[in-house]
């Protein structure tokens, strides 16, 4: 898996990086926002893509 396509997903509430994913940066220009489970908050929160 190439490092160019890797992205980090950060919790919107506690600001911790919980997930790593990948995306095609040529087709998706804007940042991803997904609702995912945060093990630190113990609930589903909005996770945003970070640098």
Backbone torsions as a table, in degrees:
resi	resn	phi	psi	omega
1	UNK	NA	128.9	-176.5
2	UNK	-78.8	145.2	-178.4
3	UNK	-73.6	-17.9	-179.6
4	UNK	-67.7	-30.1	-176.8
5	UNK	-92.5	-4.9	-177.0
6	UNK	-77.0	138.4	175.4
7	UNK	-131.5	154.9	176.1
8	UNK	-106.2	140.9	178.0
9	UNK	-109.8	124.1	-175.9
10	UNK	-112.0	137.8	178.5
11	UNK	-66.5	138.2	-179.7
12	UNK	-74.5	-24.2	-178.2
13	UNK	-89.0	-56.5	-174.2
14	UNK	-96.8	-6.4	176.7
15	UNK	62.7	28.5	177.0
16	UNK	-100.5	146.3	178.3
17	UNK	-83.8	116.7	-175.7
18	UNK	-111.5	-30.9	-172.7
19	UNK	-129.1	149.4	171.5
20	UNK	-121.9	137.3	-178.7
21	UNK	-144.6	-174.5	175.6
22	UNK	-138.9	155.2	178.3
23	UNK	-149.9	160.1	175.6
24	UNK	-85.8	107.4	-174.3
25	UNK	-75.5	-13.4	177.3
26	UNK	-77.4	-34.7	-177.9
27	UNK	-95.0	-30.8	-179.3
28	UNK	-108.7	99.9	-177.2
29	UNK	-83.1	-35.9	-177.8
30	UNK	-84.0	167.4	-176.8
31	UNK	-80.7	144.9	179.5
32	UNK	-76.8	146.5	172.2
33	UNK	-137.4	117.4	-178.4
34	UNK	-131.2	147.3	172.5
35	UNK	-86.0	117.7	-178.9
36	UNK	-135.9	164.7	-178.9
37	UNK	-81.6	130.0	175.8
38	UNK	-103.5	121.3	-178.0
39	UNK	-74.7	-17.3	178.7
40	UNK	-84.4	-40.1	177.4
41	UNK	-83.0	-19.6	-177.5
42	UNK	60.1	41.3	176.0
43	UNK	-161.2	168.3	176.6
44	UNK	-80.9	124.8	179.6
45	UNK	-133.5	168.3	177.7
46	UNK	-77.9	123.7	177.8
47	UNK	-107.5	131.8	-177.9
48	UNK	-113.5	152.3	177.8
49	UNK	-74.8	136.3	177.5
50	UNK	-116.2	175.8	179.5
51	UNK	-75.3	NA	NA
